[in-house]
Amino acid sequence: MYLSRLIILIILDAASLLVLADVVVSWSIHLGARAIRPWDPWVKTLHKATNPMLAPFRALIPPQRTNGLDLSPMLALLFIQLLQSFFSGLAF
């Protein structure tokens, strides 16, 4: 039981890191970083990995309702934190 909880927490940590990396890459592209291009294979892979996590939150609060500000990464990170707290507090 302890091992399964540990694996879930590691997966949640990885999900948090992916969302944070997506935010940094997105901002870097919008700010004009020349080293990061949206058509790079690793950027496309990162977006493919994070879009399924962010899509439900984008549906909840579309960026068009917040003047283009995408709040989905913040909501996803908050949800991941709640899940981590839940699984950390479980007594197996």
Residue, then its C-alpha position, 0 to 999 in steps of 0.5 A: m500500500y505504501l508503494s502505491r501511494l508513493i507511485i501516485l505522489i511521484i506521478l503527481d509531482a511529474a504532472s506538476l513539473l510538466v505543467l510548470a515547464d509548459v508555462v515557462v515554454s509558453w511564456s518564453i515563446h510569447l516573449g520572443a525567446r529565439a531558442i524556443r520555437p513552437w514547432d520544435p518536436w520537444v515543445k509539441t510533445l510537451h503540449k501534447a502531454t499537458n493539454p489533456m490535463l489543462a483542457p478540463f480547466r480551460a473548459l471551466i474558465p476559457p481564456q476568452r473570458t479572462n481577456g486572454l489570460d489562461l488560468s488553466p495551469m494555475l487551476a491544474l496545479l491547485f488541483i494537483q496540490l489538493l490530490q497530493s495533500f489527500f494522498s499524503g494524508l492517507a494512512f495505509 
